[in-house]
Amino acid sequence: MMIPERHVFGATPGGAPIERITLRAGDVRAEVITYGAALQALHVPDREGRLDDIVLGFDDLPGYVGYRTFYGATVGRVANRIAGGRFDLDGKTYHLAQNEGQTTLHGGPDGFDRRNWQVAELGDGAVTLEMVSAAGDQGFPGQLLARACYALRRNDGGQPCLTITYEAETDAPTLVSMTNHSFFSLAGISALAGRPNSALEYRLKVPASRYLTVDEAKVPTGVVPVGASPFDFREGRQPLTAVRSGALDGYDHCLCLDAGEVELSDAVSGRVMWMSTNLPGLQVYTGNFLDGTVPGKGGYAARKHDAICLEPQIWPDAINMPESWGAQSPVLRPGELRRAEMSFCFGTR
């Protein structure tokens, strides 16, 4: 049995201790911090066997507290955007804290990524963190018990796999759609300075025949076939092709998942990541707002398109969508358990 290691990672300005938990599977290592229940580091070998960290983040706690970057964070109560910061539930209108113009983004200005979670359980290669979100938190009804479980183990094929499972229970009807917001850099953090726009060079394959169109506020406006658009990743493509053609400045869009695995690969390092989930949507975000001004690990300040986020989730703004669109409901009621699962397996070619 591989029991995770626990270390002190610092203390919040208010004096609350923050822990870092180390998970291992052979030479692969994941670091999880209780602040934001975040994936702080993920060390994976390239095709030559050289280990490097493949997620953006900070070396110490002040970076996470001082900058709201969502690096590796657990996002909630509701990932992505809620239009107008409002929704109707059981005949009542709720008004949420807004933090992107009139939109509520990633749970509001004080979302789950800004909270200190507590270690609830340590197991074989796994840690479970918990937090309680009070009724009225950011405007959401119901007291919510949220759990985040990180497990790093090898699958039946011998591949190291990081599995992230989110669970939530409530004492009153509310909304829940949690996800993980890791910024993946398969090039490796140490290679970023010499590989500008490297996330656009990765090959991304997604089983999704539809995607959500959005307005200027990034709020969904419809569900449409990917067709021959820049959003057709079914056979695999580099995001670079759409950016180079001028069709997009970068991706920040939700693909509507069909059955199958998502695959992300980097031809230079040889690293490959396979992702599976029980959620119906995948937000693909190519780090468009990274601007090279926030120093991260080793003092390196991530630039635009240095990393890519693959965020499994219930469709953004699902609560406000017409029923005809067919979105999964984010409503959670007492007695129910909301369970979001996502698995990231690694290899090389």
N, C-alpha and C positions, 0 to 999 in steps of 0.2 A: 504494500500500500504506500502511495506517495502522498504524504500529508504536506499541504502547502506551508511555506514559511511565512511568518508575520514579522514585519519591521515597522518602525516608526517612520513616517514620511513627512512629519512636521505638525504644526498646529495652526488652526485658523486664527484670524485676528482676534477672535473672541476667546481663544485659548483651548478650543476643542481639539483633541488629538486626532490626527489623520494617520491611517495605517496603509501600508503597501503589502499586498499578498503575492507571493511568487508561486506560480504553477509551472511544473516541468513535465515534459514528455520526451525523454532522451535529451538531445541537444537543443530542442525547441523550448523556449521559455516565454511565459506571459506574465506581465506585472499588472495587477489590478489595484487601484487605490479606492479608499472609501469615499473620498471627495468626488461626488458626482457618479459614484459606482462606475468609474471610468477605466478603460483599458489604457494603461499608461505606457506600456511597451510590449512588443511582440517580436522576439528574435527568431528568425527563420533562415536556414541556409540557402545559398544560391546553388547553381549547378556544379560549382567547384567545391561546395561544402563550406564556403565562408559564411559565417553567421553575420547578420545585420538586423537592426531594428527596422520594422517595416510600417510603423504607424507614427504619425506626427504626435508631438506632445511636448512636455516640459520636463526638465531634469529634477525640478523641485516644486513644492507646493505653491510658492508665490506666483508662479506663472499661471497656474490654473485659477487661483483666486483673483489675480489682477486682470486677466484677459478672458472674456467669455468667447472662447474659440470653438467650443463643443468637441475639442480633441478627445476622441475615445469615449465620450460621455454617454451615460444613460439619459435618454431624452423622454420627458413626460411632464404632465400626465398625457398630453397628446402631441405626438410628433408632427412636424411640419406645420402647416398654416390652417387657421380657422378664420374664415372671412369675416371682416368687420368686428372680430372679437366677440361674437355673439352666436347663440344657438337656442333652439326651442326644444324642450324635453318635457313630456307629459303635461303639455298645456301651459308651461311656464317658460318665459324668456330669461336666459342667463347672460350677463354681460361680464366678459373676462378682461383681465389686465392685458393691454395692448403693448406690443414692443417692436413692431415693424410697421410704422405708419398706423393705420387703423386695424391691422391684422395682429392676431395672437400667434406667435411663432414659437414652436418647441416648448409649449407649456406656459409661456409668459415670461416676464422679466426675471422671475425668481423660480425657474423650473427645477426639475429633479437634478439637473446637471450642476446646480449651485448648492446642493444639500450634502451634509455629511451622513452617509449611510453607516449602518452598524453591521459588524460581522455576526451573523446568526448561526452559521454552521461551517465547519471545515470537514471535508471528506477526502476520498481518494482522488487527488488531482483536481479538487473542486472547492470553491468557496461560494457561500450564499450570503448576500447582503440584504438588509431590510431597512425600510424607512416607513414612517406614517405621515401621510399628507392629510392635514386637518380639513374638516368641512369648510368650504369657502376659500380654500387655498387658491390664489390667483383667479378667484371667481367661480371655481368648479364646485358643484354640490357634492355632498357625501364625504365621509372620512374614508380614506383609502389606505389599505395596507399593501405596500409594494415590495416585491422581492426580485433580486437580480442574482442569477446563478451563473458563474463562469466555471467551465470544466475543460481541462486540457488533457486529452488522452489520445491514444492511437486507435484508429478504426480497424476493421477486420482485414483491410488491405495493408496495414502497417503505417498508414499516413497519419501524421499528427493533425488533430482536429480540435479547434477551439469552438466549443458550443456555448452559446449565450441563451439563457432562458429567462424570460420575464413573466412574473405572475402578479396578479392584482385581485384584491377582494374589496368590496365596499359595503357600507351600512345604509346607503341610499343610492338611488339611480344617479349615474354619473357617466362621464366619458373617459375611456382609457385607450391609448394606442402608444405603447412604449416601443422604443427601438434603440439601437446602438449607433453612435455617430462617429465611428472610427474613420480617420483619413488614411487610406492605405497607400503606401509608397513601395511597390514591389521592387523598385530600383534599389532600395535600402537608403536609410537616412544619410549614411556616409557618402553616398554617390550623388546626392541631390545637387550640390554646388556645381557639378560638372554635367548635369543632365537637365537643362531647362525644359519645361513643358513635358516632362517625362510621363506624367499621367495621361497625356493625350496620345502617347505612343503605345500604351498598353492595348492589348486586344481584348475586347469585352464581348462575351457571348451571353445573351439573355433570352430565355424562352418566353417572349412576350409579343403577341400579335396585335396588341392595342396599347395606346398610351393616352395620357391626359394632356389635352391642350390647356394652356394657362394664359391669364391676362398679365398686364404689366406688374400687378402685385403678386404674381406667381400663384394665384388662386385658380384652381381648375375651372375650365369653361366647357369641357366636353370630353367624351370618350370616343376615340377615333382609331381606325386601323393604322398600323405603322406604315403599310404600303411600301413604297420605295423611298420613304422619307429618311432623314438622318436618325430617326428613332427606331429603325429596323436593325436590331442587333441579333436577330435569330440565327444568322450564319456566322456571326462574329465580325466585328469591325473595330477600327481605331477611331476614337473620338476626334482625332486629328483631322480626319477627312472632312467632317462637317465644318470644323473651325477654319481649316485652310480654304475651303470653298466660299466662306463668308456666310454660310447658312446659319451658323450659330457662333456666339462668342464663347460658348461653353455650355455644358449641360447642367440643368437644375430641374429635372423633370421626373415624373413618376411613370414607370412602365407597369402595365397591368400583367401580372405574371400568369403564364400557363404552367403546366406541369413540367418539371425538369430542373436541372442544375444551372446555376449561373457560373460562368468561368471567366476569370481574369488572368491574363498572362503577360509577362514581360520578356521579350525575345533577348534582351541584352543580358539580364541576370539569370534568365532561365526559370525564375520563380513562377509558379502557377498556383492560383487559389480557386477552389471550388466552393460555392456557397449554395446551401439549401435552406428553405424556410417554410413554415406553415402559413405565412402571411400572403395577402393577395397583391401587394404592390411593392415596387422597388424604386426608391428615389435614387437617381444617378446624379451625383453632384461632382463636378470636376474642379473644385477648389477655386471658383471664379473670384472670390473675395479675398483670397490670400494676397497680400500686397508687399511682402518682404520687409515689413516694419516691426513685426513681433518676434523677438529672439526666442527660439525654442531650444531643443536639445543640442548641446554642444555649442550654443550661441548662434546656430544657423536660423535665419529668419525665412520661413517658408514663403515661396512666391506663387503667383497665380499658376494653376495647373501643375503644381508639384505633387499633388496627391488626388485620389479619387475616393469619394464616399459611396458605398453601396448600402443603403438604409432600407431594410425590409420593414413594411408597415401596412396598416390599413390605409386606404387611399386618403390623401390629405383633404380636409374639409368634408369628409364623408357625411358628417351629421347634417350638412346643409345641401347635400346633393339631391336632385330629383330621384325618386325611387326607380324610375325607368333606367337610370344609369347602371343599376345593379351593384352598388357598392356594399361591402360588408359594413354592418353597423358598428360604431365604436361604443355604443351604449352598454354599460355594465350594470347589472342589477344585484341587489342583495341575494346571497345564496349561490351566485355564479362565480366561476373562476375564469379570469381572462389569462390565457397562456400564449405567449409569443415565443417562437423558437427560431433560432438561426444558428447554422453550423458553418464554420470556415475550415476547410481542409487544405493542406499544403503539400506541394511536391515540386519537382523540376522536370524540365525537358530540354 
